[in-house]
Amino acid sequence: MGDRRHHRGRDHRRRVAPGAWHASPGRDSRLSPGRAWALGRGPCAQPVHRRVLRRDGDFVLRVHVARLRRGPQFRRARDRRELRFRNGSREVRARRVCGVEAVGGCFARRLWSRIAVSLVKSVIPPLAWPALIATAYYLLVIAATIRWRGRSADPARPFTPPVSILKPVRGRDPRFYQAIRSHATLDYPEYEVLFGVQDPCDPALDDIRRLITEFPGGRLRIVMANPSMPNAKVGVLADLAREAKYETLLVNDGDIAVDPDYLRQVIAPLADPAIGVVTCLYRARASNLPTLWEAIGIATDFTAGVLVAPLAGIGEFALGSTMAFRAEDLRRIGGFAAVGDYLADDYQLGSRITALGKHVVLSSVVVETNLSGTTWGDVWRHQLRWSRTIRVSRTAGYYGYVVTQAAVWAAAAACAGAWWIAAAAVAIRTIAGLAVGYGVLKDSQVVRWFFLIPLRDLWGFGVWLRGLTGDSVDWRGDVLRLSRDGKIAPRTR
């Protein structure tokens, strides 16, 4: 080969860097045993026996004979994972290409996949899928209940700063005197209770004056408020905040009844500067069938949503049953005037303090309220006000509520013939209602009337549907009009 010409049929050499060698003579690492067999020339590529020698001016490429005989099969698109840069020594994962394993295994997998899909479609009709989603939601409710009970067992920290309790009052609710008296007997070193009243003729004033007579000493005070905000309740709170003596504030509704250790437990989390608001769950005491209907909804539906919200990353809202916070944080968000135009003042307060970089936490304390409705119309208007308030405040959450309607979707599944799915959905929903209603709220009404839970859910779905439209709500005799951003303006008296 003195003339440097290369002849076909001879062993050809290629030029490589000094010290480079071919792979082990046992097998070309670029080609798996399976692919070599498929090429029809034995279990592996033919080895290169000679070292590659340095040459000058050119190089030659040694090609396996299989390439000449079966060119189209040399490297197909599906073999790209076996390509190697140069002649690397890493082993290639061998494919199982034995006839039974490759063909039979692939066929079996595809067959099983098709059977599984067909089985699911035949066993679970389309109308049953929402029931399964609702069932999954209530399993999440049960998990949230277990989580809350475990966390609520933590002992409270000894943090007892002086507190001003702000209670806006309008009208005399059932068991009103017992509710306000529970605030006069709190086990707490230093606090005051300010009752805000708008109307000098309000019947609640008689009970408040009676309480002040029973507990003299200046701890209980009446503040005659003159609110000038669209949300009159927030206007009363603004007047009460100006009269408050202490820098730690607690707001709760006029009909809320509490236990003696209420203030110690609720205020304790504020020892952490990162916590901005502490709020509480509540149970409702019913006095008749319409209010029992509402109480079951509060215990098993509303409270379930509150417990699940943190698991979904929603934690900026507070509940009007209790909101404890620092006066300094209230001033930083602009005072009560900043939320005086909104219907959902509790949600706005929690959201704005959260925007300061602080957190809203749910206390282990459960308070109690007495429902004042006497007719089905009263309960309907009350719940419709809640529904429309949520719609304008948390729109995404409102529309997402439809997937939680286990009773509705269970009925749809039953109509589609999926009785076992319908029964499972109703059973899990009822168990979740008991877990929340009694396991968290200690509401004995839920245990006594648990069989009403699915029926009450159908009522709640009707309220939700009605709340999709309309812009007016009734609040203690005032008809308020809602704007899209949640603000309100008086319409009629």
N, C-alpha and C positions, 0 to 999 in steps of 0.2 A: 504493500500500500504506500509505496514511496511517492506516488503522484497524488496522494491524498484523495483519491476517488473511492467512493463507497459502492459496493456491489450488493444488489438484492440477494437475499438468501444467506448472507453471512451474519455472524454476530456483530451487532452494531454497538458502538460505545457513545456515551454522552459526556459532555464536559460539565464538571461540577467544581465546587470550591474545594480547596485542599482539605483533606481529612474527611470528606463526605463519603458515606458508604451506603450501599443498598440495605434494605431491611433484612431481617433474619431470613435465611434461605428456606425456612420451614413454610412461610406463607407471606404473600404480599399483603401488607397491612391495609392497603387501600381497598381491598375487596374481601367481603365476608365470605365464609364458607358457603353460606346459602346462595349468594349471588353467583359464586363460581360454579356451583352445581347446576344452577339454572342456565348457565352459559353452555353446558353440555360437555365440559371437558374435565370432569373430575371434581373433587371436593374443594379444590383451591387453585389459585393462579399458579402458573409455572414459575419456579424460582429463577432468579438471575444468579448464576454461579460465579461469574467473574467480577472482580472489583472494577469500579469505574476508574479509568485512567485519565490523567490530564492530557488534553490535546490542545493544539493551538489552531485558532482561526475558525473553528466551527464545532458543532456538536451533533450528535445523532440521537434519536428517540427510539427506544425499544418498545414495541407494541406487542401485546399478547395476541396470539394467533386467533383467539376468539373474536377479536375485533374485526378481523378480516372475514370470518365466516358468518358472524351474526352482528354486523355493525349496528343495526337499529336497536339491539338489546344491550349494547355495551354499557351505556349509562342513561337510564330513563329518568323522568322528572322525579319520580318517587324515591330515587336512589341518591338524591342530593345530600342527604345526611351522611353518606359514606365517603364523600369526597374529602381529600386530605391535601393540605398544602405541602408541596414537595413529597417527601417519602417518610412522613412522621411515623414514630414507633407506637403511637397509642392504638390499642386494640379497638376494633369496631364491634359494636354489640351485634351478635349474630342473630339473624331473624329465624324464626321457626317456619321453615318452608316445606317441611315434610308434608306430603299430600293431605293426610288426615288432619294434622294440626293446623295448617295454614288455611286450607279450604273449608274444612269442617268447622274449625273454631270461628272463623269469620262469619260463616253462614249461621252458626248457632247464636252468635251475638246479635246479628241483625234480626234473626227470627225472634229472639227473646225481646228485643226492643219493640218490635212491631206488636207482639202479643201483649206486652205491658201497656203500650199506648191504647190498644184496642180494648183491653180489660178496663183501664181507667175510664175510657169514654163510655163504655157500656154500664159500668157499675156506678159512676158518679156523673149524673146528668149535669149540663151547664148551670141549671138553676140551683143546684146544690152547692156550687163552689162558694158563693157568698156566705152560706151557712158555715162552711168550714173556716172561712176567714174570720167570721164573728166568733166561732169557737176558739180559734187561736188567740183572738184578742182577750177573751175571758180567762184563758189559761195564763196569759200575761198578767191579768188582774190578780189572779191567785198568787203568782210569783211576787208581784208588787206588794201584796198584803203580807206575805211572809217576810219580805225585806223590811217593811215598815215596822212590823212587830219586833223584829230583831234589833232594829236601830232604836226603837222607842224604849228599850230596856236600859239604855245608858243613863246613869245617874246625872242629875242636874248639877252644874257647877255653882259654888257659893258666890253669886254675883247679884247684889241687891242694891242698885242705885235708886235714889228717890224717883218715883214715877207719878206722872199725871195721867189719869184715865179720862178720856174724852168720850162722852156718851150723848150723841144726838138723840132726842126723844120727840116722838110725834104720836099722840094717841096712846090709848091704854090697851096694850095687848093682853092676851090671856096669861095669867100668872105673872103679871108685870111686877107686882110688889115683891114676890119671891125672887124674881130675877135681879132687881136692883138691890135687894137686901143682901144677896150673896156677895156683892161687891163691897159691902160695908163690914163684912166679917172675914176679910182676907188675912191670911197669916203672912204679913209682910211688914218690914220695919217702918218704912216711910212712904206714904202715897196719898194722893188726893183723888176724888172723883168729882168731875165737873159735868153737870147735866145741862145740855143745851136745849132750850125750848123757844119756839117762835111765837106761839099764840098764848097770850096771857090767860085765855080761857081753856087751855088744853087740859083735859081731865087727868092727864098723867101728873100734873103739878100737885094734886092732892096726895097722891102716893109718895111723891118725892119729899114733900114737906113732912109727911108722917114719918118717913125714914130719917130725916134730919133731926126730928124730935127724939126719935128712939136712939140715935147715935150722934149726940152733940159733940162739939169740939173743933169744928171748922174743917174737918176732913172732907165733908160733903158740901157742895155748893151748887146753886142754881145760877145759870147765866142766861139771861133773856137775849136771844140772838136776833139780829136783823139782817138776814142773808140777802145779798144782792147778786148772786150767781145763778145761772140757769139750773144747776143742780143745787137745790136748796139745802140738802143734807151737807154738802161740802161747804156751803156758805156758813152753816152752823158750826162746822168743825173749825173753820178759819177763825171765827169769833172765840171759840173755846181755846184754841192754841194761843191766842193773844193773852188770855187770862191764866194760862198754865204757869205754875211756879217752877217746874222741874224740866230738865233737859232730856229726859227719857219719856217718850209719849206712847200711850197705848190707846187705840181706837177700837171700840166694838159697838155693835148695834144695841139699841135700847132694850130689846127683849132677850138678850143673852144671859143665861145663868151659868155660874162657874163654881168650882170647888175651892176650898180654902187655900190650897197650895197653887192655885192657878197662876198668880203673879210671879211667884218664885220660879216656876218651871218655864214660863213664857219668856221672862226677861233674861234668864241665864244665858242663852246662846249669844246675846248681844255683847258678852264679854269678849267675843272674837271681833276685832275691828273689820274683818272681811265680810261679816254678816250685816246686811242692811235692814232686813225686815224679817220678823218672825210672825207666822200666821198659824191658824188652827183649823182643824176639821170640826164639824158640828153634827149633832144628831137633832132631829126634829120630833117634838112631841105632838101627837095628833089628838084632836078632841071630837072628831066625827069621821064619817066615811070619806068625804072629799079630802080632808086634810091627811087622813091615813094614806090615801093614794099618793099625795104629794110627799109624805114622809118616806114611803117606800122608795120613791124615785130618788130622793136625796141620798138615802142610805146605800142603795144598790147601783145607782146609775151615775149620779153626779160625783159621789165620793170615789167611785171606781176610776173615773176619768182623772180626778185629781191625783190619785196614787200612781197611775200609769204615766202621767205627764213627765215627771223627772226622768223616767226610763227612755222617753222619746226626746230628751234634751230640752224640754219646755219647763222653765222654772222661774219665769219672771213675774208671775201673777201672785196676788195676795187675795185673801178672802175677807169679806167685811165682818165675819164673825169675830176676828181678832187680827189686828195689825199693830205690832210693836216696833218702834223705830226711834232713831235719835232726832231731836229737834234740829241739830246741825245739818243732818242729811235732808230734812224737809226744807230748810232754808236754801240749801244748795240747788234743789230742783225748782225753786221759785215759790215755795209754800203751797198751801192748799189752793191758792188762786190758779196755779198752773193746771190743776185738774178739775176746776170748777165748771168747765163747759162740757164735761164728759158724763155720759150715763154710767159707764163702768169705772167709777172713781177708784175702786179698790185695785182693779187691774192696772189702771194708769199709774197709780202710786207705786205699786210694786215694780212696774216696768221702768219707771223713771229712776228709781233708786238703784235698780239693777244696772242702768246705764252709767251710773257713777263708778262702776267696777265692783259692786258689792253683790251679795247673794241673798235670795229669799229662801228661808228654810221653813219646813213644816214641823211644828212642835209635836211632841208626843201627847199633848193635852187635847182632849175632846170636850168642847163646850156644848151647851144645850139651848135650843130655841123652842118657842111655842108658836105653832102656826095659827094665824089669825083668821084664815078663810072659813066661811060658814057654808058656802054653796059651791057647786061644781063650777059655776061661772067665775067665782073668786079664784079658785085654783087654776082654772084655764088662763085667766088674765095674768096671774102671777107667773106661771110658767112660760107664757108667751113673752112676757117682758124679759125673762132670763134668756129665752131662745134668741130673740132679736138683739139683745145686748151682746151675746156671744158672737152672733153673726157679723156685727159691725166691728167688734173688737178683735176677734181671732177668726177671720173668715176661713182660712184653710182648715182649722180645727173643726169649725162648724160643718163644713161639707164632708170632712172625713168621718164625722159622727155616724154617717149612714152605714158604714161597714160594721159598726158595733151592734147593730140591731138584730140580735140573735133570734128573737121571737118572730120577727117579720121574715127573715131569711129561712128560718126553720119551717114556717108555713109554706114558703115557696118550694123548699126541698120536698116537703110532704106531697105537694101537688104534683111534683115531677116524679113521684114514686120512690124517692130516697128516704124512706121512713126511718131507717137506722141513723142517717145523718141528722134528720130533724130531731129525733129523740136525743141524740148525743148533744146537739147544740143547746137544746132546752135544759138538759141536765147539767151541763157544764156552766151554763149561764146562771142557773139557780144556785149551784154550789158556790160560784164566785160571789153572788149576791149575799149569801149567808156568811161567807168568809169576810167580806167587807162590812156588812151591816152589823153582825154580831162580833166577829173577830177583831174588828178595829173600833167600831163606834159603840159597841156594847148596847146595841139597840134591840131590846127584847121584842119590839113590834115586828121586826123582820123575821124572827124565829116563829112567832105566832101566826104570821100571815104570809109565810114564804111562798105558798102556792099562787099568790097574786102577782109575783114578780113578772112572769111572762106576760100576763094581761096588762099590767101597768106599762110594760115596755111598748105594747101596741098603742097605748094612749100617748106615750112619749114620742113615738114615731109620728103620730098625728100632729102633735105640737111642733115637732121639727119641720114637717111639711108646711104647716101654716106659717112658721117663722121664716120661710124662704122669701116671702113677700111681705110688703107692708113696712111702714116707717113710723108707726106710732105705738106707744106703750102707756099703760096705766100705772101710775105710782101713787098709791094712797089718795086717790081721788083726782090727782093731776094727770092730764093727758099731755104727754111729751112727744115731740116729733124728733125722729132720729135723722142725722145726716150720715153720709157714707163713711165719714171718718170717726163716727161714734159720738159726735157732739150733739147736744140737745138744745132745744129752744121751747119755751112754754107755748102751748097753743090755746088751750081753753082751761077754765077753772071749773 
